[in-house]
C-alpha cells in the first residue's frame, strides 16, 4: 500500500478544509436568506480563513507535527524551562467530535478499481454529461432536532447499489446525513466508516441503479494536465457546478493542524461545499477527491487558484479498508508527537538539533521503553532527523511490529549533565494509540 498519504512534514499551516457553506460554517444555525444574500456573503468571505471546527486531526498521527505559531519567537517569549516554552510555542488541538450517524449492519467486499487513462479525450460538455450523474450532494446534520444546523458537501458514487465516498471532515461531529442525487431524489445515510487521518469516509444509501464514477490511476499524471472539478459549492443554489483548471503540482505534502496529506494541487476553482467531490481528467475519470484550498489571511495578498485533492490511489487504499472493516488498519506508528525546534530556542536553551517530543501516546512501545515529554529525538535507525518528513521517509517501508532504534537526548536532572542514549522500540498500529 502506498503510504505517502501518511507523510508528516513541515509546511504551510493555512489551508482550509472545504466542507461547509458560509451560512453554516462553525456549526452555527443557518439563517434564512435569499440566494442573492448568500452569494454576497460568499464573496465577502473571499480572502479570509474559514474557521471550520471540522478539521482533519481527529486521531492524532503517530509522528504528527506540532503546529508552531507564525513568526519567530522573541527573547521575551522564552520561559525559564524549555519544556514550558514548547508547551506554549506549539498550538494545542482539540479532538474532533465523534460521528454518530447510524452504522451499516455489514461490510462489503467491493474494492475500488483504478483504470488506466483512456485514449480518447472528451469535450467539457461530454465530461459533464458522463460524470455529473455520479456526483451527489451531502447534508450532514449536527443536531438531529435542528434541521437548520448542518454541513454541506459533495460525494462520489462508488457502486450502483449506493456506496458513496466523500471526505471524513464532512461527517465528523454529525449525527444524521442525507444524500441528494442528480435527479433530486433524497436518501437517508448510513455510515460505513471514516478515517480522519486520510480524510476519507464511505457512506451507504439504499438506492438502486446509481451510476458509479470511473476512477483512474494517477501514476501517469503530469503537471499541466487539464482537469475539471464537479461539486456543490456554497450551498444548494450552486449544486452540480463544474470548474476547469490544470494540475499545478503533484505529491504536495500539506500540513494542517497536526495532520499531513500528500495531495494533488490544482488550479480548478473549488470552494466550501466542494469537499468530497471529484477532480476529473479529460477522459471523464476521477483522479482525486477535492478536500481543501489555500486561502489568504486578512491583510495579506489574495490567493487564487490553489486547491488540493486526495489522489485516487490514496482514496482506493483507504476506501477499500473502510468498506471491508469500517476503519483503516495496518498503519505503523511510533506513538510520538514531534515538532521541529526553532534556531532561537536551540541557542537560548543549549539544546541539540533534532525533534522535540511533546507527547508520548499511552499504549505505545515508546511509552513502555521510557521515552517522555521533553526528550529530543536525534536519529532514527542511525539517520539524523530534524524534520518530521525525515521520520516519515524512514517509516514508509515499515509495518506494524517492526522495530526501530531511536537516538534520544535527555536533559540532566539535579545538576547532572544531559545524556544521549539509544532505545529500541516496536511500531504499533496507529488505531491502537490514537
For each residue, the residues with C-beta under 8 A, 3 or more apart:
1: 317 330
2: 5 313 314 317
3: 6 7 331 395 396 397
4: 7 251 262 314 396
5: 2 198 261 262 310 311 314 317 318
6: 3 61 197 198 331 392 395 396
7: 3 4 253 260 262 389 392 393 396
8: 61 63 64 65 255 259 260 388 389 391 392
9: 65 253 255 260 387 388 389 392
10: 65 255 340 387 388 389
11: 253 254 255 260
12: 15 254 255 294
13: 67 70 255 256 257
14: 49 294 295 296 297
15: 12 254 256 292 293 294 295 308
16: 49 50 52 272 292 293 294 295
17: 52 54 55 56 167 169 199 256 275 291 292
18: 153 270 271 272 273 274 275 290 291 292 293
19: 52 54 151 152 153 167 169 170 272 273 275 276
20: 24 25 26 50 52 54 151 152 153 272 273
21: 24 25 38 42 152 233 234 235 272 273
22: 25 38 41 42 45 50 234 235 272
23: 30 31 33 38 41 235
24: 20 21 27 28 29 30 149 150 151 152
25: 20 21 22 28 50 51 52 272
26: 20 51 52 53
27: 24 53 142 149 173
28: 24 25 149
29: 24 146 148 149
30: 23 24 148 149 150
31: 23 148
32:
33: 23 37 38 41
34: 37 38
35: 38 39 237
36: 39 40
37: 33 34 40 41
38: 21 22 23 33 34 35 41 42 234 235 237
39: 35 36 42 43 234 237
40: 36 37 43 44
41: 22 23 33 37 38 44 45
42: 21 22 38 39 45 46 234 271
43: 39 40 46
44: 40 41
45: 22 41 42 48 50
46: 42 43 302
47: 295 296 298 300 302 303
48: 45 295 297 298
49: 14 16 295 297
50: 16 20 22 25 45 272 295
51: 25 26
52: 16 17 19 20 25 26 55 169
53: 26 27 96 173
54: 17 19 20 96 151 169 170 172 173
55: 17 52 93 96 169 256 257 259
56: 17 168 169 196 197 199 256 257 259 261
57: 60 61 64 93 96 196 256 257 258 259
58: 95 96 168 172 196
59: 196 197 430 431 434
60: 57 64 93 258 259 337 361 434
61: 6 8 57 64 65 197 258 259 260 333 337 430 434
62: 331 332 333 334 335 336 361 395 428 430 433 434
63: 8 333 334 336 337 338 388 391 392 395
64: 8 57 60 61 258 259 260 337 338 388
65: 8 9 10 61 255 258 260 338 339 340 388
66: 86 90 91 258 337 338 339 340 356 358
67: 13 90 91 93 255 257 258
68: 89 90 91 339 340 342
69: 89 91
70: 13
71:
72: 342 344
73: 77 78 85 89 342 344 345
74: 77
75: 78 348
76:
77: 73 74 85 88 89
78: 73 75 85 344 345 348 349
79: 82 84 85 88
80: 84
81: 84 85
82: 79 85 86 345 348 349 351 374 411
83: 86 87 373 374
84: 79 80 81 87 88
85: 73 77 78 79 81 82 88 89 345 348 349
86: 66 82 83 89 90 339 345 356 358
87: 83 84 90 358
88: 77 79 84 85
89: 68 69 73 77 85 86 342 345
90: 66 67 68 86 87 339 358
91: 66 67 68 69
92:
93: 55 57 60 67 257 258
94:
95: 58
96: 53 54 55 57 58 169 172 173 196
97: 172 173
98: 172 173
99: 171 172 173 174 175 191 194
100: 174 175
101: 140 171 174 175 176 177 189 190 191 203
102: 190 191
103: 190 191 192 326
104: 107 190 191 192 204 326
105:
106:
107: 104 192 323 324 325 326
108: 159 163 192 323 324
109: 323 324
110: 158 159 163 323
111: 316 320 323
112: 158 165 215 312 315 316 319 320
113: 215
114: 215 216 217 312 313 316
115: 118 214 215 216 217 285
116: 216 217 220
117: 216 217 220 281 283 285
118: 115 121 283 284 285
119:
120: 283
121: 118 282 283
122: 126 127 130 282 283 284
123: 126 127
124: 127 128 228 242 244
125: 128 129
126: 122 123 129 130 284
127: 122 123 124 130 131 228 242 280 282 284
128: 124 125 131 132 228 230 242
129: 125 126 132
130: 122 126 127 284
131: 127 128 134 135 213 230 278 280 284 286
132: 128 129 135 182 230 240 242
133: 182 211
134: 131 156 157 210 211 212 213 278
135: 131 132 154 155 156 157 182 213 230 231 232 240 277 278
136: 154 155 156 157 164 179 180 181 182
137: 152 153 154 155 179 180 232 236 239
138: 152 153 154 155 164 166 170 171 177 178 179 180 189 203 276
139: 150 151 152 177 178 180
140: 101 150 151 152 153 170 171 174 176 177
141: 144 146 147 149 150 151 174 175 176 177
142: 27 146 149 150 151 173 174 175
143: 146 149 175
144: 141 175 176
145:
146: 29 141 142 143 149
147: 141 150
148: 29 30 31
149: 24 27 28 29 30 141 142 143 146
150: 24 30 139 140 141 142 147 174
151: 19 20 24 54 139 140 141 142 170 171 174
152: 19 20 21 24 137 138 139 140 232 235 236 272 273
153: 18 19 20 137 138 140 166 167 170 232 273 274 275 276 277
154: 135 136 137 138 166 230 231 232 273 274 275 276 277 290
155: 135 136 137 138 164 165 166 179 203 276 277
156: 134 135 136 164 165 166 213 276 277 278 286 289
157: 134 135 136 160 163 164 210 211 212 213
158: 110 112 163 164 165 202 212 213 319
159: 108 110 162 163 210 212
160: 157 208 209 210 211 212
161: 207 208 210
162: 159 187 204 205 206 207 208 210
163: 108 110 157 158 159 192 202 203 204 323
164: 136 138 155 156 157 158 179 202 203 204 205
165: 112 155 156 158 200 201 202 203 276 289 315 319
166: 138 153 154 155 156 170 171 200 201 202 203 275 276 289
167: 17 19 153 170 171 199 200 201 275 276 289 291
168: 56 58 171 172 194 195 196 198 199 200 201
169: 17 19 52 54 55 56 96 172 196 199 275 291
170: 19 54 138 140 151 153 166 167 201 275 276
171: 99 101 138 140 151 166 167 168 174 177 191 194 201 203
172: 54 58 96 97 98 99 168 169 194 196
173: 27 53 54 96 97 98 99 142
174: 99 100 101 140 141 142 150 151 171 177
175: 99 100 101 141 142 143 144
176: 101 140 141 144 188 189
177: 101 138 139 140 141 171 174 188 189 191 203
178: 138 139 186 187 188 189
179: 136 137 138 155 164 186 187 189 203 205 207
180: 136 137 138 139 184 185 186 239
181: 136 184 185 186 187 207 210
182: 132 133 135 136 240
183:
184: 180 181
185: 180 181 207
186: 178 179 180 181
187: 162 178 179 181 205 206 207
188: 176 177 178 205
189: 101 138 176 177 178 179 203 204 205
190: 101 102 103 104 203 204 205
191: 99 101 102 103 104 171 177 194 201 203 204
192: 103 104 107 108 163 201 202 203 204 322 323 326
193: 201 202 322 323 325 326 327
194: 99 168 171 172 191 200 201 202 322
195: 168 198 199 200 201 318 322 327 328
196: 56 57 58 59 96 168 169 172 199 259
197: 6 56 59 61 259 328 331 430
198: 5 6 168 195 261 310 314 318 328
199: 17 56 167 168 169 195 196 261 291 310
200: 165 166 167 168 194 195 289 310 314 315 318 319 322 328
201: 165 166 167 168 170 171 191 192 193 194 195 276 322
202: 158 163 164 165 166 192 193 194 319 322 323
203: 101 138 155 163 164 165 166 171 177 179 189 190 191 192
204: 104 162 163 164 189 190 191 192
205: 162 164 179 187 188 189 190
206: 162 187
207: 161 162 179 181 185 187 210
208: 160 161 162
209: 160
210: 134 157 159 160 161 162 181 207
211: 133 134 157 160
212: 134 157 158 159 160
213: 131 134 135 156 157 158 278 286
214: 115 284 285 286
215: 112 113 114 115 285 286 287 312 315 316
216: 114 115 116 117 281 283 285 286 287 312
217: 114 115 116 117 220 312 313
218: 221 250 264 287 288 311 312 313
219: 313
220: 116 117 217
221: 218 225 247 250 264 281 287
222: 225 247 250
223: 246 247 248 249 250
224: 246 247
225: 221 222 246 247 281 282
226: 244 245 246 281 282
227: 244 245 246 247 266 268 279 280 281 282 287
228: 124 127 128 242 243 244 245 268 279 280 282
229: 242 243 245 266 268 269 270 274 277 278 279 280 290 307 309
230: 128 131 132 135 154 240 241 242 277 278 280
231: 135 154 241 270 273 274 275 276 277 278 290
232: 135 137 152 153 154 235 236 238 239 240 241 273 274 277
233: 21 238 241 270 271 272 273 274
234: 21 22 38 39 42 237 238 271 272 273
235: 21 22 23 38 152 232 238 273
236: 137 152 232 239
237: 35 38 39 234
238: 232 233 234 235 241 273
239: 137 180 232 236
240: 132 135 182 230 232
241: 230 231 232 233 238
242: 124 127 128 132 228 229 230
243: 228 229 268 269 270
244: 124 226 227 228 268
245: 226 227 228 229 248 266 267 268 269 305 307
246: 223 224 225 226 227 266 267 268
247: 221 222 223 224 225 227 250 264 265 266
248: 223 245 265 266 267 305 306
249: 223 252 264 265
250: 218 221 222 223 247 264 265
251: 4 262
252: 249 262 263 264 265 308
253: 7 9 11 260 261 262 389
254: 11 12 15 260 261 262 263 292 308
255: 8 9 10 11 12 13 65 67 258 259 260
256: 13 15 17 55 56 57 259 260 261 292
257: 13 55 56 57 67 93
258: 57 60 61 64 65 66 67 93 255 337
259: 8 55 56 57 60 61 64 196 197 255 256
260: 7 8 9 11 61 64 65 253 254 255 256 388
261: 5 56 198 199 253 254 256 291 308 310 314
262: 4 5 7 251 252 253 254 311 314
263: 252 254 288 291 292 308 309 310 311
264: 218 221 247 249 250 252 279 287 288 308 309 310 311
265: 247 248 249 250 252 306 307 308
266: 227 229 245 246 247 248 270 279 290 307 308 309
267: 245 246 248 305 306 307
268: 227 228 229 243 244 245 246 279 307
269: 229 243 245 305 307
270: 18 229 231 233 243 266 274 277 290 293 307
271: 18 42 233 234 274 293
272: 16 18 19 20 21 22 25 50 152 233 234 275
273: 18 19 20 21 152 153 154 231 232 233 234 235 238
274: 18 153 154 229 231 232 233 270 271 277 290
275: 17 18 19 153 154 166 167 169 170 231 272 290 291
276: 19 138 153 154 155 156 165 166 167 170 201 231 289 290 291
277: 135 153 154 155 156 229 230 231 232 270 274 289 290
278: 131 134 135 156 213 229 230 231 286 288 289 290
279: 227 228 229 264 266 268 286 287 288 289 290 309
280: 127 131 227 228 229 230 284 285 286 287
281: 117 216 221 225 226 227 284 285 287
282: 121 122 127 225 226 227 228
283: 117 118 120 121 122 216
284: 118 122 126 127 130 131 214 280 281
285: 115 117 118 214 215 216 280 281
286: 131 156 213 214 215 216 278 279 280 289 312
287: 215 216 218 221 227 264 279 280 281 309 311 312
288: 218 263 264 278 279 309 310 311 312 315
289: 156 165 166 167 200 276 277 278 279 286 309 310 315
290: 18 154 229 231 266 270 274 275 276 277 278 279 307 308 309
291: 17 18 167 169 199 261 263 275 276 308 309 310
292: 15 16 17 18 254 256 263 307 308
293: 15 16 18 270 271 306 307 308
294: 12 14 15 16 303 306 307 308
295: 14 15 16 47 48 49 50 303
296: 14 47 300 301 302 303
297: 14 48 49 300
298: 47 48
299:
300: 47 296 297 303
301: 296
302: 46 47 296
303: 47 294 295 296 300 306
304:
305: 245 248 267 269
306: 248 265 267 293 294 303
307: 229 245 265 266 267 268 269 270 290 292 293 294
308: 15 252 254 261 263 264 265 266 290 291 292 293 294
309: 229 263 264 266 279 287 288 289 290 291
310: 5 198 199 200 261 263 264 288 289 291 314 315
311: 5 218 262 263 264 287 288 314 315
312: 112 114 215 216 217 218 286 287 288 315 316
313: 2 114 217 218 219 316 317
314: 2 4 5 198 200 261 262 310 311 317 318
315: 112 165 200 215 288 289 310 311 312 318 319
316: 111 112 114 215 312 313 319 320
317: 1 2 5 313 314 320 321
318: 5 195 198 200 314 315 321 322 328
319: 112 158 165 200 202 315 316 322 323
320: 111 112 316 317 323 324
321: 317 318 324 325 327 328 329 330
322: 192 193 194 195 200 201 202 318 319 325 326 327 328
323: 107 108 109 110 111 163 192 193 202 319 320
324: 107 108 109 320 321
325: 107 193 321 322 329
326: 103 104 107 192 193 322
327: 193 195 321 322 431
328: 195 197 198 200 318 321 322 331 431
329: 321 325 429 431
330: 1 321 399 400 429
331: 3 6 62 197 328 400 429 430 431
332: 62 395 398 399 400 402 427 428 429 430
333: 61 62 63 361 364 427 428 429 430 432 433 434
334: 62 63 364 366 391 395 404 406 425 427
335: 62 360 361 363 364 365 366 367 428 433
336: 62 63 357 359 360 361 364 366 371 377
337: 60 61 63 64 66 258 357 358 359 360 361
338: 63 64 65 66 355 356 357 358 377 388 391
339: 65 66 68 86 90 355 356 358 388
340: 10 65 66 68 355 356 386 387 388
341: 345 346 351 353 354 355 356 376 386
342: 68 72 73 89 345 346
343: 346 347
344: 72 73 78 347 348
345: 73 78 82 85 86 89 341 342 348 349 351
346: 341 342 343 349 350 351 352 353
347: 343 344 350
348: 75 78 82 85 344 345
349: 78 82 85 345 346
350: 346 347
351: 82 341 345 346 354 376 409 411
352: 346 376 378 409
353: 341 346 378 384 386
354: 341 351 376 377 378 379 384 385 386 409
355: 338 339 340 341 376 377 385 386 387 388 391
356: 66 86 338 339 340 341 374 376
357: 336 337 338 360 371 372 373 374 375 376 377 408
358: 66 86 87 90 337 338 339 373
359: 336 337 373
360: 335 336 337 357 364 366 367 371 372 373
361: 60 62 333 335 336 337 364 366 367 433 434
362: 367 433
363: 335 367 428 432 433
364: 333 334 335 336 360 361 367 368 425 428 433
365: 335 368 369 425 426 427 428
366: 334 335 336 360 361 369 371 406 425
367: 335 360 361 362 363 364 370 371
368: 364 365
369: 365 366 423 424 425
370: 367 423
371: 336 357 360 366 367 375 406 408 423 425
372: 357 360 375
373: 83 357 358 359 360
374: 82 83 356 357 410 411
375: 357 371 372 408 409 410
376: 341 351 352 354 355 356 357 408 409 410
377: 336 338 354 355 357 380 385 391 406 407 408
378: 352 353 354 384 385 407 408 409 420
379: 354 382 383 384 385 406 407
380: 377 383 385 390 391 394 404 405 406 407
381: 394 404 405
382: 379 405 407
383: 379 380 390 394
384: 353 354 378 379 390
385: 354 355 377 378 379 380 390 391 394
386: 340 341 353 354 355 390
387: 9 10 340 355 390 391
388: 8 9 10 63 64 65 260 338 339 340 355 391 392
389: 7 8 9 10 253 392 393
390: 380 383 384 385 386 387 393 394
391: 8 63 334 338 355 377 380 385 387 388 394 395
392: 6 7 8 9 63 388 389 395 396
393: 7 389 390 396
394: 380 381 383 385 390 391 398 404
395: 3 6 62 63 332 334 391 392 398 427
396: 3 4 6 7 392 393
397: 3
398: 332 394 395 402 404 427
399: 330 332 402 427
400: 330 331 332 427 428 429
401: 426 427
402: 332 398 399 426 427
403: 424 425 426 427
404: 334 380 381 394 398 424 425 427
405: 380 381 382 422 423 424
406: 334 366 371 377 379 380 422 423 424 425
407: 377 378 379 380 382 420 421 422
408: 357 371 375 376 377 378 420 421 422 423
409: 351 352 354 375 376 378 418 419 420
410: 374 375 376 418 419 420 421
411: 82 351 374 418
412: 415 416 417 418 419
413: 416
414:
415: 412
416: 412 413
417: 412
418: 409 410 411 412
419: 409 410 412
420: 378 407 408 409 410
421: 407 408 410
422: 405 406 407 408
423: 369 370 371 405 406 408
424: 369 403 404 405 406
425: 334 364 365 366 369 371 403 404 406
426: 365 401 402 403
427: 332 333 334 365 395 398 399 400 401 402 403 404
428: 62 332 333 335 363 364 365 400 432 433
429: 329 330 331 332 333 400 432 433
430: 59 61 62 197 331 332 333 433 434
431: 59 327 328 329 331 434
432: 333 363 428 429
433: 62 333 335 361 362 363 364 428 429 430
434: 59 60 61 62 333 361 430 431
